[in-house]
Amino acid sequence: MLTRCIQVRVVENIAAGTTVVRVAAHDRDIGDNAAVSYFLGASSQSVYGDVFSVDEQTGDVVVTGEVSIRLSSTSRKIRP
């Protein structure tokens, strides 16, 4: 499986519930084997889990906490 790092810039104080990006993957299998689910990997969950969540079905990355420069760096990468 090919993985990429996705970098997204988010403005400070963006409202909780805002979708900041939608990630997508495709599997060439058919039927149940073609199902794809999305989530933050363990290291990303430990760093970003209080600020972002990923919809398992759609791949939407959603703001769930406070985005503040005081609380984090201005640019961080989420790795699968």
Secondary structure, DSSP 4 states (H G I P E B T S, - for coil): -----B-----TTPPTT-EEEE-----S--GGGG-------HHHHHHHTTTEEE-TTT-EEEE-S---TTTS-S---B--
